[in-house]
Amino acid sequence: MKNYMCKKCKTLIQSASQPRISNCPGGGSHQWTDLGNVGSENYQCRKCEAMLQSQGQPKISNCPGNGSHQWTKLGNVGSENYQCGKCGAMVQSQGQPKISNCPRGGSHQWTKL
């Protein structure tokens, strides 16, 4: 399985093959980018706020937030649920996620749910 993201509408999905391009909510056709394999590490982009589970650092090209993604590894995927009080990000983690590089500035403010 791979992570795919549309540069126009920010849709992020996991799929074994490239998704269909028709009917993008952003207008016209989707512009899919293969961000890499799904894995056991949580990442968030500081620019577009995308969250994904990846096998190593995701590819940086085609960020909907303009230019290249700026990924931060938040930690390993686990069964504990956390939410950041600043950016609203939700993540399933093995423990408290890394606090640095909140897209809304400064540090994440994680609360265990």
Secondary structure as GFF3:
##gff-version 3
##sequence-region A 1 113
A	DSSP	beta_strand	2	6	.	.	.	ID=ss1
A	DSSP	beta_strand	12	15	.	.	.	ID=ss2
A	DSSP	beta_strand	32	37	.	.	.	ID=ss3
A	DSSP	beta_strand	41	45	.	.	.	ID=ss4
A	DSSP	beta_strand	51	54	.	.	.	ID=ss5
A	DSSP	beta_strand	71	84	.	.	.	ID=ss6
A	DSSP	beta_strand	90	93	.	.	.	ID=ss7
A	DSSP	beta_strand	110	112	.	.	.	ID=ss8
###
